Amino acid sequence: MNKKAILFIMTDDTGNCDDVAEYLEKTFPELKNSVLSIHTNKKGEIKETVRTSKNKEELEYLRRQANTIDSLENPYKAIVSVLVLKEGWDVKNVTTLVGLRAYSAKSNILPEQTLGRGLRLMYQNQKIEEKLSVIGTPAFMEFVESIQKEGVKLKYEDMGKRTAPKASLTVEIDSNNPTKDMNKLDISIPVLTPRTYRKYKDLSNLDLSNFKIDKQNFKNFSSSKKTRIDFKYMIQRSLENEEEENEVKEYSHTTILDVSEMAGYENVIGFFSKTIRQELKLVSGYNVIYGKLKEFVKNYLFKQFVHLEDRDTVENLSEPHITRLIIDTFKREINNLTLHEKQEINLISQPISLVQTRAFVMKEQAFLSPKKSVFNKIVGDNNLELEFAFFLDNCNDIVSYVKNYLAVGFKLDYVNHEKNLKNYFPDFLVKKSENEIYVVETKGREDLNDPLKMKRLKQFCLDVSKSAWSVKWAFIFVDEEGFKKYRPTNFQSLINTFTKYQ
């Protein structure tokens, strides 16, 4: 009916707001890259304080996306906010409203103001019954019931009453399918030595005097009677599987260190050292980083020399912007110093064979039962992947294809735009002939890492051609807009049309 339903969730603080947004994106594939997290002030206006870490352009982007979320062109399907957005937010497509906060009179949020976000009609002047689903904590639902005083009728339903339990999906080699020739459909994937490596012995060469930072003012906190100091740092979350690493950078969570009973500065420096090691996935170097951090804080971080034993030093280090400055600076400088690219790439003797992939379980979501793949299911993380799989399954000029599941084991090391060493998992492998394999990356919205990934993928294909591998490897970047616009009829037309990054 040419309408888009919107999910609206209200939380009690900004930390929980970000956590809920992260949970939605991580748990529900249909909401990946589709959740708008907005921090609001007491007036329901989007925050413009320094704490949001957003510049003017980002704030304008948030406003624009929030105000146009009804549009089918808008990529977002859900909004998570601390408070209801201000009266100027004239959105009509909210169909589900979730309250994850304890409402009270002092919060100064009227029931009609909250529920009004969902009670606006999507279909004006049409005889279409519309329903707003309201979900929440017992306290929130008690708050919601007060709307009945305004003449609104509520209908109560049990959660999940009409839905069957969701079972997991088992993806496995479709070896019992008599219509499939596994030897023909199989794809052998060459495994090369990593191109980027970390040289740990270079850590000791960190030159603090060359760090590019703006020295900070040292504040005097002596008059404060603090009994607790929280170190809060928004850490870029690193998934264990990193199957969609390009999205990972948008997720974050808070790490808190309570040093109320600390014996000295050692715990604080240790916190920074441990965090830096974890984020960079360093297997060694803690002692070196610890020593460099001590010297950095004493002599380089502030506009004056400081004493580590001073309580004010610890108070200053707990300031969010200083915490981030320390960790981000050390991550950048360590990466610049220790990451190196190998000039000679070797072929590892044992390649990856698709038919050797063990069965694995995925969350229930839309899938295709393919004719031209060794797997029994091609599970789509989004609509584009499903549409592309359907396209490949009907291409007469290819032998087989496969979605590059984590279980396959095909990944490439690369350095992302933040200069961190990451793993990249391409989306599809296509066997055009016995002598020609294509790696295909599908993309809805491009981000800063995409050019770097494509550069690495291009290098991989060149490295394969220089090795003793007899099969030609090439790659294609397929953007969603172009795929829907040009609608290729076969794989060769896809090759001819999508030439970006070649």
N, C-alpha and C positions, 0 to 999 in steps of 0.2 A: 504493500500500500504506500510505498515511497516514503516511509517514516522510519526513524531510528529511535529505539528505546534507550533511555539514559538511566543509569544507576547512580544514586546520590547517597553518599555515606558521610555521616557527621561523627567526629571523634572528640575526645576531651582535651588533647594537647597536640602540639606540632610533632612531637616524637612519635606518638601513636598514629598520627595522620600519615606520616611517611611509612611506618611499619605496615599499616593496612594496605596502602598503595602497593608496596613491595610484595605483600602476600598475594594480592589479586593478580599482579602481573606474573608472579612465579608459579601460581597454582593453576590458573585458568588460561590455556593457550589462546582462547578467543579474546582475552583482554590484554594480551601482550602488546606493549607500545600503545595502549589505548586508555590508560588511567591517568587522569590529570590530578595531581596533588597540589592543593592550594592552601597556603597559610593565611589566615585572616586575622584582623585585629578585632577589638571589642565592638566595632561598628559594622563588622561583616565585610570590611574592605580588604582587598589583597594587601598584605604587608609590604612596606617599602623600606624596612629597617635593614641595617647592615647584616643582621643575623640571618636573613634569608639567603645571603650570599648570591643574590641575583642582581644583575645590572639592569639598567633602564630598558634595554631591548628585550631582556628575558621577561621582565614584568609586563611589558606591553604585549608580548607574545601570550603570556598567561591570560591576560584580560581578553584578548581577542579570541583565544581558543575557548574560554569559558562562555563568552557571550554568543559564540556561533556554534556551540556544541550540538544544537538541533540539526545542523546542516549535514547532509550525507557526505559532503566533501571534507568535513572535519574528522580527523582520525580518532578522536576520543569517544569512548562509550561510557565512561564512568568518571565521576568527580568525587574526590575525598577531601573534606574540609573540616577545620576545627569548628567553625560556626557556619550558620546559614549565610549565603552571600547577600550583599546589600540589595535594596529594593530595585535597583536598576537592572538586576539580573532577570531578564524577561525570557526565561526558558520554559517551553511547554511540553517537552518530551520526557520529563522524569516519570518513569513508570514504577520504579522501586526505590523506596526510601528506607535507609537503615540508620538507626540511632544507636551509637555506641558511646553514649555519655549519660551522666546522671543530670537531668534537668532540675533546676530549682528556681524559686522566685527571684533570687538574687542574680541569676544569670541573665535576667531581663530579655528572655527570648520567649515570645508568646507562641502558644501552640499553633495558632492560625498562620503566624509568620513562617514557622517551620514547615508545616504541612502544605502551606500555600504553594511551595515550590513544586509539589506534585499534583496539585488539584487543578492546575490550568489545563484546559482542553487541547489535545493534539489536533483533533478534527473539529474545526469550527463549523457550525451550521450544518452538521451532518448527523444523521440518526445512527450513530455508532456508540455502543456502550463502551465506556472507558473505565478502567480499574487501576487504582493506585495501591500497590502492595506496600505495607508498612511493617518493617521488621525491627525488633530491637530488644534491649534488655527489659526485665520486668519493670524497672523504674521508668524507662523510657515509654513503655506501653501504657503505664498508668498516667504518664504525662499526656500521651496521645489521646486518651479517652476524654480529656477535658474539652476536646474539639466538638464533642457531641452537644455541648451547650450552645454551639453556633448553628445547630440544626443538621450537622453532617451525620449520616448513618454509617456505622461501622459493622463489618461482617468479620467474624472470627473463623480462622481455619487453622488446622494443625499443619505445622511445617512438614513438607515432604509427603503429604497425604496422598497425592496423585502421582507420585514418582516412584519408580522401582529403584532398588539399590543399584548403584553403578559398579559394574565389575571391571576389573583391569583387562587390558588387551595383551594377548601374547603374540609377539611377532617372532616368526621362526622361518627357517628355510622350508620352502613349499615342496619338499622332496617327494611327498606322496601324491602330488598332482600329476596324473598321467599325461596331461597336455603340455607339460613343461620338460624341456631338455636342459637339465642343470649344467651340463658341460658347455652347452652353447650359450646359456644365459650368464654363466659365471664371468666375473671380471677379476683379473689379477692385478693387484695394486702394488707398484714398486715402493719400497721403503728406503728412503735416503737418510744419510746422517744429517742431524740438525744443521741449519745454516748459521744460526745465532747461538753463541755460547757465552757463559759468564766466567770471567777470569778473576777468581776470588783473591789471588795474591795481590791484585791491584788495589784492594780495599785500603791497605796501609798507606797508599799514595794519595789519599784524599787530602787536598790542599784547602784548608778552611779559609785561607786568605783570598782564595779565588771564587768563593761562593757568591753568587749574585743575589743579594737580598737587600731590603731596606731595613736598616737597623731600627729597633723598636725603643719606645720610651719605657723607662723603668718606673713603675708606679710604687708608691708607698702605701702599704696596707696595714701598717702597724696598729692603727687605731681600731681596725675591725676586730671583732671577737669571733672569728670563724672557728668552728670546731670540726669542720669537714670541708674537704676540697674535692670536687669532682673533676676528673679529666674526661671531657667529652670530645670525641673525635669522630667525625663522619667518615667511616672507612668505606672505600670502594669494595663492595662485596665480590668475592671471588668464588664462583660455584665450583663444586668438586668436578662436575662433568664439563663445564664451560662449553656445552654444545652450542649455545647461542651467546658466545662470548661478546659479540658486538653489542648486545643489549645489557650486559652485566654492568657496564659503567654507570648506568642510570640508577642502579640500586644502591642503597646505603643503609647502615645501621649505626647505632651509637655504642661505643665502648666506654665504660665508666670505671675509673680507678678511685677507690676510697682510700685516702691517705691520712685520715684523721688521727691515727695513732702511729704515724711513721716515725722512725728513729732519725731520719735525715733525708738528704736529697737523693740518696742511692736508689730508693724505690721509684722516684720520679724518672731519673735517667734510665733505669731499668725498664720502666713502662714504655718510654720512647724507643729504646733499643729493640725490645721485643716486638712492638708494633711495626717498626720498619722492616725487621726480618720477616715477619709474617706476611706483610703485604708484597714484599719482593720475592718471597719464597726462597730465601737464602738458606742454604744447608749449613753454613758456617759464617763466622765473622762477627758474632755477638760481642766479643771482647773488644775487637777493633772499633766497632760502631760505638760501644759504650764509652771508650776513651775519647774518641773524636767528639762525641756529644758533650762530654764534660768541658772540654776545651772550647767548643763552640758557644756554649751557654755563658761561660765565664768571660770570654774575650771578644766574641763576634756578634752575638745575637742582639745585644742592647747597645745603646749609645754611650754606655759607661761600663767600666769593669764591675762585675758583681761577685758576691761571695755565695757559693753554693749552699753553705750552711745557714744562710739567712732565710728566715721564714718568708720574707717578702719575695725572695727569688722563686720559691715554690708557688706562691700566690700568683706571681706574674706568669709562670709557666702554665698555670691552669686556665689562663685566659684563652677562649676558643680560637681566636685568630692567631695567637702565638703558637698554640699547640699545632694547628694546621700548618703554619709557616715552617716549624721545625721539621715535621714529618715529610711534608711535600718537598722541602729543600733537600733533605738528605736522600730521599728517593730519587730525585732528579739527578743529583750529583753522583750518586752511586751507580745509577744506570749509565750515565754518560761516561763514567770511568771504566766500568767493568764489562759492559756488553760489547762483544766483538763479533764480526761476521767472518765466517770461514771462507777462504777462497777456493778450497778444494772440497768437493762434495762427493761422497762415495756411496755406492749402492750396497745396501745390506742384503745379504744372500737370500734371506727368507722373505718372500713377498706376502702380502695379505690376500687370501682367497675368500671371496664372499661366501662360498658354500660351506666354509668352516666356521662361520659365525654362529655362536651359541644362541639359543632362544632367550628372549628377554621380555620383560613386562613393562608396559607403558600405561599411563592414565587413559581412561576411556575418552576418546575424542573421535572426530570424523576420520575415516580412513577409506582407502580404495583397495579393492582386491585386484591386483594387477595380473595381466597376461604376460608381460615381458620383464618380469623381475624374479629373482631367486627367492624373494620373500613372499610370504602369504598376505602381507598387508603393507601398504604404504600409508603411514599415519602422518597427517598434516598438522603442523603446528599453527598454520594459518590457512586462510582460503587460497592464497596465491600458491602455496606449495601443493595443495590438492588439485587446483586447476592445472598447474604445470605437470603434475604426475599424470593426470588424465590425458593431457596433450601428448606426453611421451608415450603413454600406453597405446595411443592410436597413430603413432608415427610409423609409416610403412618403411621408412629408410633408416631405421635403427634396429640393432639386434636385441639389446636389452638396456635396462637402466636400474638404478637403485637410489633410494634416499640414503644419504650418508649418516646412518644412525651412529650414536656413540659406540655401540657394540661392535661396529665394523672396525674401528681403530684407526681410521685415516684422518690425520690431523697435521697441521703445519705450524711450526713455530714462527712467530713474527713479533716485531716491536710496534706497539700501538702508538697513537698520537700523543699519549702521555709518557712515551719513552719507556713503557713497561713491557717486559717479555711475556707474551701470552700465547695461547694455543688457538688456532683458527680451524674450525670444522666446516669445510665447504658443504653445500646443500645436496647436490646430486652428482652421480657419476653416470655417464651415458656411453654405451658401447655402440659406436656407429658401424664398426666393422671389426673383424678380427685384428686389424692393424691400426685402429684409430679409436682412441678414447677421449671423451670430453668431460671436463669438470665444469659444472654449471652452478653459479651462485645466483639465487633469486633474491630480490630485495624489494620491499615495500617503500620504506623511506630510507634514503641514504644517510649515513653518518660520517663522522670524521675518520673512522677506521677503515671504511670501505676501500678508498684508494690504496691504502697500505696493504690491505689483504689481497687486493688484486695484483699489486706489484709483487707480493710474495708468491701468489699462485702462478703468475707469469714466470717468475724465476724458477719455480718448481718444475714447470713444464720444460723450460730450457735445460735444467739440470738433468731431467730424465732423458732428453734427446742427446745430451753429451755423454750419458752413461752407456753401459752395454745393453740397455733395455731396447728391445727390437720394436716395440709398439710406440706409435706416435701419440703424444699427449698434448692436448690443447685445452683452452678454457673459454667460457662465455659468461658475460655478466648480463642478466635479464632483469630489468626493472619492471615493476608492476604496471606502471603507466604505459610503457612501450608495449608490453605484452598484450594489454587489453586494446591498445590502439591499433596495432598492426596485425594481430591475430595470425601468426604464421601457420601455414597449413601442413608443413613437414619440418623435419629437423634441419635440413639444408637451408630452408628459408630462414630459420632461426639463426643459423650461423651467418648468413649473408646480411641479416638485418641488425643484429646486436653485436656491434664492433667496439663498444666503449671499452677502454683500458687495453685494447689490443696493441 
